[in-house]
């Protein structure tokens, strides 16, 4: 289960999601000192992804000749539901320290939402019809596995996630930074 919040101009945004993470350790332990560890590649599928944003009214506006023509006001913002897939997670598992196995990672994924995310407004921008239902999620995180049994651990992590449509929509306001926390249970082979 994961949750988080936006930062800076998106600090009123909240996030919640649940899904599955699978990974495979590819190397034997290597490196020296604090960086001694193993390389892992992983992926995540998040069938329940939600963002909660402020609600407000906005209008779509167009320049027609020398005049600005705007639609009636309509509601935007609120709850956005979607699906997230992170097909590539590159993780460095540091050497175990007792029951703890710390790690750092970089990843990239994609989110699809039921409405264009993030919402744009409340001020009309001529010719601007919103963002996109598809967004990319480059991210960086760190976490720790706490082993409760030899092959089972509780996993806790924090990720800095950027949400952006890479200018595929009419606009790319993005969520420049969100901090997302997760807790999970891991079974090891």
C-alpha positions as CSV (number, residue, x, y, z in Angstrom):
1,X,0.0,0.0,0.0
2,X,1.4,3.4,-0.9
3,X,0.5,7.0,-0.3
4,X,2.0,10.4,-0.7
5,X,1.7,14.1,-1.2
6,X,2.7,16.8,-3.7
7,X,5.2,19.5,-3.1
8,X,5.5,23.2,-3.9
9,X,2.5,24.5,-6.0
10,X,0.9,21.0,-5.8
11,X,1.2,20.6,-2.0
12,X,-2.6,20.1,-1.7
13,X,-2.4,17.0,-3.8
14,X,-2.7,13.6,-2.1
15,X,-2.0,10.1,-3.5
16,X,-3.0,6.6,-2.7
17,X,-2.4,3.3,-4.6
18,X,-2.0,-0.4,-4.2
19,X,-0.4,-3.0,-6.4
20,X,2.4,-5.6,-6.9
21,X,6.1,-5.4,-7.1
22,X,8.4,-8.2,-8.5
23,X,12.1,-8.2,-8.8
24,X,15.1,-10.4,-9.5
25,X,18.6,-10.0,-8.0
26,X,21.1,-10.3,-10.9
27,X,24.5,-10.2,-9.3
28,X,26.5,-11.7,-6.4
29,X,27.5,-9.3,-3.7
30,X,30.2,-6.8,-5.0
31,X,31.7,-3.5,-4.1
32,X,33.5,-2.3,-1.0
33,X,32.5,-0.6,2.2
34,X,29.1,1.0,2.5
35,X,28.4,0.4,-1.2
36,X,28.8,-3.4,-1.0
37,X,25.6,-4.9,-2.4
38,X,23.7,-6.6,-5.2
39,X,22.0,-5.3,-8.4
40,X,18.3,-6.0,-8.8
41,X,15.9,-5.3,-11.7
42,X,12.2,-5.1,-10.9
43,X,8.8,-4.0,-12.2
44,X,5.5,-2.8,-10.6
45,X,1.9,-3.0,-11.6
46,X,-0.5,-0.7,-9.7
47,X,-4.1,-1.4,-10.7
48,X,-5.4,1.1,-8.1
49,X,-3.9,4.5,-8.5
50,X,-5.6,7.6,-7.1
51,X,-4.8,11.3,-6.8
52,X,-6.9,13.8,-4.8
53,X,-6.7,17.4,-6.0
54,X,-8.6,20.6,-5.1
55,X,-11.9,21.2,-7.0
56,X,-12.7,24.4,-8.8
57,X,-14.5,25.8,-11.8
58,X,-12.9,26.6,-15.1
59,X,-13.8,27.5,-18.7
60,X,-12.2,26.6,-22.1
61,X,-11.5,29.8,-24.1
62,X,-10.6,30.5,-27.7
63,X,-9.5,33.6,-29.5
64,X,-12.1,34.2,-32.3
65,X,-11.0,37.1,-34.5
66,X,-10.2,39.8,-32.0
67,X,-12.4,38.5,-29.2
68,X,-12.1,35.8,-26.5
69,X,-14.9,33.3,-26.6
70,X,-15.2,31.1,-23.5
71,X,-17.3,28.1,-22.7
72,X,-19.6,28.0,-19.6
73,X,-17.8,27.2,-16.4
74,X,-17.4,23.5,-15.6
75,X,-16.0,21.6,-12.6
76,X,-12.5,20.1,-12.6
77,X,-10.2,18.6,-10.1
78,X,-11.3,16.2,-7.4
79,X,-10.5,12.5,-7.5
80,X,-8.5,11.0,-10.4
81,X,-8.4,7.2,-10.7
82,X,-6.0,5.3,-12.9
83,X,-3.5,2.5,-13.5
84,X,0.2,2.7,-13.2
85,X,2.9,0.5,-14.7
86,X,6.6,0.8,-13.9
87,X,8.3,-1.7,-16.2
88,X,11.9,-0.8,-15.2
89,X,13.2,-0.4,-11.7
90,X,16.9,-0.5,-11.2
91,X,17.7,-1.2,-7.5
92,X,20.9,-1.5,-5.6
93,X,20.5,-3.7,-2.5
94,X,23.1,-2.7,0.0
95,X,24.7,-5.4,2.2
96,X,22.4,-6.7,5.0
97,X,22.8,-5.1,8.4
98,X,21.3,-7.6,10.9
99,X,17.6,-8.0,10.0
100,X,17.8,-4.9,7.7
101,X,18.5,-4.8,4.0
102,X,18.6,-1.1,2.8
103,X,18.4,-0.2,-0.9
104,X,18.3,2.7,-3.4
105,X,16.6,2.8,-6.8
106,X,15.8,4.7,-9.9
107,X,12.8,3.9,-12.0
108,X,10.5,5.1,-14.8
109,X,6.9,4.3,-15.4
110,X,3.6,5.4,-17.0
111,X,0.2,6.4,-15.4
112,X,-3.2,6.4,-17.2
113,X,-6.0,8.3,-15.5
114,X,-9.7,8.5,-16.1
115,X,-9.5,12.3,-16.7
116,X,-6.7,14.6,-17.9
117,X,-4.2,14.9,-15.0
118,X,-3.2,17.1,-13.4
119,X,-6.2,19.5,-13.7
120,X,-5.6,22.9,-15.2
121,X,-7.1,26.1,-13.9
122,X,-9.0,27.8,-12.5
123,X,-8.0,30.6,-14.9
124,X,-8.8,30.1,-18.6
125,X,-5.9,30.0,-21.0
126,X,-6.9,30.7,-24.6
127,X,-6.7,27.5,-26.7
128,X,-5.8,25.4,-23.7
129,X,-8.0,22.2,-23.3
130,X,-6.1,20.5,-20.5
131,X,-3.2,18.1,-20.1
132,X,-3.3,14.3,-20.9
133,X,-4.6,11.1,-19.5
134,X,-1.1,9.6,-20.0
135,X,1.8,10.7,-17.8
136,X,5.4,9.5,-17.3
137,X,6.8,8.9,-13.8
138,X,10.6,9.2,-13.5
139,X,11.5,8.5,-9.9
140,X,14.2,8.0,-7.3
141,X,13.8,6.2,-4.0
142,X,15.3,4.5,-1.0
143,X,14.0,1.9,1.4
144,X,14.6,-1.0,3.7
145,X,13.5,-4.6,4.0
146,X,13.1,-5.7,7.6
147,X,13.3,-9.5,7.7
148,X,10.7,-11.1,10.1
149,X,11.6,-14.6,8.8
150,X,14.6,-15.8,6.8
151,X,12.6,-15.4,3.4
152,X,10.0,-12.8,4.4
153,X,10.3,-9.1,5.1
154,X,8.4,-6.0,5.7
155,X,9.3,-3.4,3.1
156,X,9.2,0.4,3.8
157,X,10.2,3.0,1.2
158,X,10.1,6.7,0.2
159,X,10.2,7.8,-3.5
160,X,10.5,11.2,-5.1
161,X,8.2,11.0,-8.2
162,X,7.9,13.5,-11.0
163,X,4.6,13.2,-13.0
164,X,4.7,14.7,-16.5
165,X,3.0,14.1,-19.9
166,X,6.2,15.0,-21.7
167,X,4.3,17.7,-23.6
168,X,2.0,15.1,-25.2
169,X,-1.1,17.1,-24.0
170,X,-2.2,20.7,-24.7
171,X,-0.1,21.7,-21.7
172,X,2.5,20.0,-19.4
173,X,1.9,21.5,-16.0
174,X,3.0,18.2,-14.3
175,X,3.5,17.5,-10.7
176,X,7.2,18.4,-10.5
177,X,7.8,16.6,-7.3
178,X,5.7,14.3,-5.1
179,X,6.9,12.3,-2.1
180,X,5.4,8.9,-2.0
181,X,5.7,6.4,0.8
182,X,5.0,2.6,0.7
183,X,4.8,-0.3,3.0
184,X,4.6,-3.9,1.9
185,X,5.3,-7.5,2.6
186,X,7.9,-9.3,0.6
187,X,8.4,-13.1,-0.1
188,X,11.9,-14.1,-1.2
189,X,13.0,-17.2,-3.2
